[in-house]
Amino acid sequence: RHSLLSVAAPQDIDVEDKYHLRDHQVVQIFFNALIVELCVTALWNDTSTNTVCDPVPANSTESNSADSNSTDTGDKQCSSSGNIKILTVIISGMFLALCLLATALVSRFIFRFGNM
């Protein structure tokens, strides 16, 4: 157990396990995971999870006009707006979860190795 639950309600120390994590090491693992989460979130900050509104002419015959220099400011409608890019959300969430898992496991291994 190396989560906030372990900090809030620690288990009894197993005297037979000389490699057990100390309380301050559990807190350090928690804050290591917190810092990694903030860094990964900052790196994925520019990732858009919403679709962009592509303006489409209100009348479909206007889009087929040959006059490319027209500056028509007529009413435009959005073809697909407000949808969530679910694949982007899943990929970024799984990447964050894997980074947190790797951070917690590596920190735990290092602390247990140091307790020998």
C-alpha positions in Angstrom: 0.0 0.0 0.0 1.6 3.2 -1.2 -1.3 5.6 -1.6 -3.0 8.3 0.4 -4.9 5.6 2.2 -1.6 4.2 3.5 -0.8 7.7 4.8 -4.2 8.2 6.4 -4.6 4.7 7.9 -1.2 3.0 8.1 -1.0 -0.7 8.7 0.9 -2.3 11.5 4.6 -2.8 10.9 5.5 -6.3 9.9 8.6 -7.0 12.1 9.6 -10.0 9.9 9.8 -7.8 6.8 13.0 -5.8 7.3 12.5 -4.1 3.9 9.1 -2.5 4.8 8.5 1.1 3.8 8.7 3.7 6.5 6.0 6.3 6.9 8.1 9.1 5.5 9.0 7.0 2.5 5.3 6.4 1.8 4.7 10.1 1.9 7.6 10.7 -0.4 6.2 8.2 -2.9 2.8 10.0 -2.8 4.4 13.4 -3.5 6.6 11.9 -6.3 3.5 10.6 -8.0 1.8 14.0 -7.5 4.7 15.9 -9.1 4.8 13.4 -12.0 1.0 13.8 -12.5 1.4 17.6 -12.6 4.3 17.4 -15.1 2.5 15.0 -17.4 -0.7 17.2 -17.2 1.4 20.2 -18.1 2.9 18.4 -21.1 -0.5 17.4 -22.4 -2.0 20.8 -21.8 -2.3 21.8 -25.5 -4.1 18.6 -26.4 -7.6 19.4 -27.5 -10.3 17.1 -26.4 -13.2 18.9 -28.2 -13.9 19.0 -31.9 -13.6 22.3 -33.7 -16.6 24.0 -35.3 -16.1 23.9 -39.1 -18.2 26.7 -40.6 -20.5 25.3 -43.3 -22.6 27.6 -45.4 -26.3 27.6 -44.5 -27.2 26.8 -48.1 -25.3 23.9 -49.6 -25.4 25.6 -53.1 -23.2 28.4 -51.7 -20.4 26.0 -51.1 -20.3 25.0 -54.7 -20.1 28.6 -56.1 -17.1 29.2 -58.4 -16.5 32.7 -57.1 -13.6 32.3 -54.7 -13.2 36.0 -54.0 -16.6 36.5 -52.4 -16.7 37.8 -48.9 -20.1 36.5 -48.0 -20.7 37.0 -44.3 -24.0 35.2 -44.3 -25.2 32.9 -41.6 -22.9 29.9 -41.1 -23.7 26.7 -39.3 -21.4 24.3 -37.5 -21.3 20.8 -38.8 -20.0 19.1 -35.7 -19.3 21.1 -32.6 -19.0 20.1 -28.9 -18.2 16.5 -29.5 -15.5 15.0 -27.3 -12.5 13.2 -28.9 -12.9 10.1 -26.8 -9.8 8.4 -28.2 -7.6 11.4 -27.2 -9.1 11.4 -23.7 -8.5 7.6 -23.3 -4.9 7.8 -24.6 -3.9 10.8 -22.4 -5.6 9.2 -19.4 -3.9 5.8 -19.9 -0.5 7.5 -20.5 -0.9 9.5 -17.2 -1.9 6.3 -15.3 1.1 4.4 -16.7 3.4 7.3 -15.7 2.0 7.3 -12.2 2.3 3.5 -11.9 5.9 3.5 -13.1 6.7 6.3 -10.6 5.2 4.6 -7.7 6.8 1.2 -8.5 10.2 2.6 -9.1 10.1 4.7 -6.0 8.9 1.8 -3.9 11.7 -0.5 -5.3 14.3 2.2 -4.6 13.1 2.7 -1.0 12.9 -1.0 -0.3 16.4 -1.5 -1.8 17.7 1.3 0.4 16.1 -0.3 3.5 18.4 -3.4 3.2 
